[in-house]
Amino acid sequence: MIRFVKVLLAFCLAGLIVGVGTVAGLFWHFSHGLPDHKQLADYQPPTVSRLYAADGRLLAEFAREKRIFVPVAAMPKRLLEAFIAAEDQRFYSHPGVDFIGMARAAITDLANPGRRPEGASGITQQVAKNFLLSNQATISRKIREAILAFRIEQAYSKDHILELYLNEIYLGAGNYGVASAALNYFDRSLGELSLSEIAYLAGLPKAPNRYNLVRNPQEAYARRDYVLGRMREDGYITAAEEKAAKAEKLHYRKRGPTEVVTADYFAEEARRNLLAAYGDKGLYEGGLTVMTSLDPAIQETADKALQAGLIAYDRRHGWRGPYARIADMGPDWQEEFARIQQRRPLYGPSTWQLAVVTKVDPKEAVIGGLPEDGANTGTGSVPFAEMRWACRTGPEQTVGACPSRPANVVHVGDVIVVEKVEKDAQGKPYPPDTYGFRQVPNVNGAVIVMEPQTGRILAMSGGWSYGMSQFNRAVQAQRQPGSSFKPFVYVAAMDAGLTPSTLVLDAPFEYNPGYGQPIWRPGNYQNEAPLGPATVRRGLEQSRNLMTVRMAQQIGMKRVVDVAREFGIADNMAAYLPMALGAVDTTLLRMTMAHAELANGARRITPSLIDRVQDREGKTIYRHDPRICEGCGEAPAGQKPAPPRIVDPRKPFHDPASVYQVVNMMLGVTTRGTAAQLAKLGRPIAGKTGTTNDSKDTWFFGSTPDLTIGVYVGFDDPRTLGRMETGSGTAAPIYERIAKVVYKGKPPTPFRVPPGLRLVRVDHDTGQPAWPGDPNAIDEFFKPGTEPFGDNQQQVLDGSASISGIDPSEGGAMSSGGGLPRGTLTGTGETY
């Protein structure tokens, strides 16, 4: 017997040694190549980055996983207890692996062969799996998971492990973490959840889709009741609390609508900028809080103004035909109409709708297919008065015959765009269910509203509709600015010594570039009759091409190129004379910035959509405004705080005197010049229209000391807008619509005059000193020594050859007393 016992003990000892050795061997084998668990010390779960408008309203969210990080200390105690009871009863007592739970799971697996094995993974093991391993259901992964769980428990506190778990766990419907699930299932914060709702969330990790409250309510309630029972068994709640919670009916409450600002082009450009600055991971996982410069009211105004301007242009060029057509108007025409609406959604103002012409009468078209709700019957009529504009569109944006009756415009089966109207053009009320005739423009455009002092972009409209086209014409369309470039030629001219009163010859001009190239013969717009000798001011106000190229040739294109580069219009502009008329590719954003820098006295700005960026801890990691605030913050104890003062450390990058002289001339563009219709706004606006060859692109830029607004209109595939279309007729009206709203109730603000300039009262047409009471007199600014003194001092810059001692290709120092260039004008030729 003793011998048997000794043999048995020997076998047991050997088995123990082999078992320990096997376990040690397995531990050694599976420990190799494990991820470093120490990375969990600084782990930051991917969280949502949010963009806010300047008024604090949400603009956009960017994330791969809908997650809101909440520290465990800020979570309700009962929530922690619910998850521990449901997922890991002995969490606070086991060393990372719950051996009792594993044994129970093994017995369950043996009793139910063929079923998916029970996981038996405690919270620490789930953290190891979710953060460091794959989701593979294999023995190998379970062993690696257990090893990592032991290591994690040795390195971190239980609360830290629980925090990682509750912020990372997937709870169905795209929700990661308990805070996100609470909002999206019950529209509540964690602290507002009831015991029943907490128990439901705690039951989800096992099988989120299976326990979905909407699809599988019976299983969802059973799982909730199971969690409540476990909580009562573990002593977290009383029997009475369990009973009350089980009796509570769960209500899935869709998250209430967050007040969101709509500015799709702006938000997308901000996203692109953030992506470039912080990378893919930083934007989509970093939990950034981004305060943008967007002013929602101005953005809405800009969007509406751009759409109204494009509609107005489109109507001038006629009717292009129905939106779609239903060939068979039999009993099933509504099904075909529904398919058309699905295939070709309508983009435009929210009041626009698609409808089908069901009958054409002599005085109106009867329409159907409209939504039936309340007083709306689904039918209506379009009177002929609302169709009169629908003339035929011809080639090159010409307009053909205009309609005399509805049958000239529409036919039965036509799908058309309509908008409900209440009054006709004379203000006479229409009958109920009367609709206006509309058309989605095929022209496009863009608007930017910018603060000239800071470069902050308050609004950006990149086209007719973001849903129709995500191409942002404000920043991505490279187009020629045409005459809107001319102010920078005039800045170069002021640098070279010309004055607003210098006379320049407005007469036919030829330029021979040599090297076998054809002679260039520019002309004024629509070949307007030359003015002869005219002041520089009149040349800019009336946008005279001949005067501009004559000045550019005389002062040298190198000067013009340098100014264009300084103001950020183009980086690689050729010193080629036609460039003086804006024959260089640039963007609306760059041109708006350049005009803003004219308005602010040549202080460098960087256009920006983003004011401030904070990381997930609230630390500011970017701020756009470089200015210093003196007196901001708390005053020393016992001292009265001084008024804060903003200090601008920037110095002008260009001669402020030359810049102001041009700005002052640009004020004449909006009172007497090509945009004189803006004079009725009653405030100083430094403006400039722009129209390119064949009217392919039209522009307008208008600046006050506090706002610069840039407008562009053109086709995406460059072609003529029509023979008579100009920046004055297409772009300036959009500016006017915006300005009427944004300046309403605000007093006019004059531009700041830099020191050193001298004010002289001169005759607008001649540039000579004005006599008292002269009705044509204006205030003009001159650099010291260049003021006009009389007729005998006024000479004409005709650019006939060269100025003695000056190389026109390089530009020279040219100044005038009373408009007289230094040097002697020689030669009489007109060909260059």
Secondary structure by P-SEA (a helix, b strand, c coil): caaaaaaaaaaaaaaaaaaaaaaaaaaaaaaccccccccccccccbbbbbbbcccccccccccccbbbbbccccccaaaaaaaaaaccccccccccccaaaaaaaaaaaaacccccccccccaaaaaaaaccccccccaaaaaaaaaaaaaaaacccaaaaaaaaaaccccccccccaaaaaaaacccccccccaaaaaaaaacccccccccccccaaaaaaaaaaaaaaaaaaccccaaaaaaaaabbbbbcccccccccccaaaaaaaaaaaaaacccccccccbbbbbccccaaaaaaaaaaaaaaaaaaaaaaccccccccccccccaaaaaaaaaaaaccccccccbbbbbbccccccbbbbcccccccccccbbbbccccccccccccccccccccccccccccccccbbbbbbbccccccccccccbbbbbbbcccccbbbbbccccccccccccccccccccccccccccccccccaaaaaaaaaaaacccccbbbbbcbbbbcccccccbbbbbccccccccccccaaaaaaaccaaaaaaaaaaacaaaaaaaaaaaccccccccccccccccccccaaaaaaaaaaaaacccccccccccccccccccccccccccccccccccccccccccbbbbbcccccccaaaaaaaaaaaaaaaccccccccccccccccbbbbbcccccccbbbbbcccbbbbbbbbbccccccccccccccccaaaaaaaaaccccccccccccccccbbbbbcccccccccccccccbbbbbbccccccccccccccccccccccccccccccccccccccccbbbbbbcccc
